[in-house]
Amino acid sequence: MSDNQLRLVWIYPDLLSTYGDQGNVLVVERRARQRGLDVARLDVRSDQPIPTSGDIYLIGGGEDRPQRLAAERLRRDGSLVRAVENGAIVFSVCAGYQILGHEFINELGEREPGLGLLDVVSVRGEGERCVGDVLGDIDPRLGLPPLTGFENHQGVTRLGPAARPFAQVRIGKGNGTGDGTEGAYNDTVFGTYMHGPVLARNPLIADLLLKLALDVNALPPVDDSWYEALRNERIAAAQQPA
């Protein structure tokens, strides 16, 4: 951690914060404080420089034009890439997930360069929009329970050899490629299409980010009864016949 203080950075809430994604940083902050950790949270607007000293960076979803503006400013700033090179953890959702890849299609129909932090490329899908509850199985190497979330995207994201699928969907479209994959990750960078906010539905993902940032194998237990009630309700809803 940075100077014995866990530093959470929420990137561009003025551009990338649709579908309640800002709830993700709130969940990480709360679960860190429940463990008695000293937490500093910084919300960085798109007209502000991004610090390189953060431990966990979170990026949400956004509409097409804000996504392009965010990508342009993140490339120009360069600090998020340097932070990852220094070992920072990044968790991204939807538009933020696409930005972390090599490229995506912007609202002008042009290929927009991403940050190259994930080995993925995103294009615009030709079929129906991916909308609805999702249920999937997270990569067993991460040791997490089933994934629950809500997707709402037109994008199709293909993974390269250096990216691992974050999950395999049982219900839903995930990356939109037809192979059942959802999201992508490497050692320190995670991307998903799941809203919800996804960390409220899946608090153990938030705990994983904390363990990676703290470089520990376990955290003290906390009361998960509220989260479990939400998880069970949404998992049951996803399994209901359409």
Disulfide bonds with the S-S distance in Angstrom:
none
